[in-house]
Amino acid sequence: MVYVTAPSRAEAESLAHLAVEGRLAACANILPGMRSLYWWQGRLEQADEVVLILKTTEALVPALTEALTRAHSYDCPCVVALPIAAGNPDFLRWIEDETAPR
């Protein structure tokens, strides 16, 4: 799974389309309404953001990270991969199937 933050719902949706339509992810979840508190360039900042969670394979994480980073409006976007340790085998197979080359 890849966790991403975006400054708006519109940008999160654009990034989700990029990932899913490009078969770099099988699915995208967009979770609006997050408040972030973080250090940026020596200052404590706060911002309303949107969370984007993408389901993909480990092999596609580098390509997905590159595509998202290139398309993102932030100078240093949060794009981090979290391993899927286990789960519904049918769902995990679906992720593999939907991200396979066509």
Sequence and secondary structure as in RCSB ss.txt:
>XXXX:A:sequence
MVYVTAPSRAEAESLAHLAVEGRLAACANILPGMRSLYWWQGRLEQADEVVLILKTTEALVPALTEALTRAHSYD
CPCVVALPIAAGNPDFLRWIEDETAPR
>XXXX:A:secstr
 EEEEESSHHHHHHHHHHHHHTTS SEEEEEEEEEEEEEETTEEEEEEEEEEEEE  GGGHHHHHHHHHHH SSS
S  EEE       HHHHHHHHHHTS  
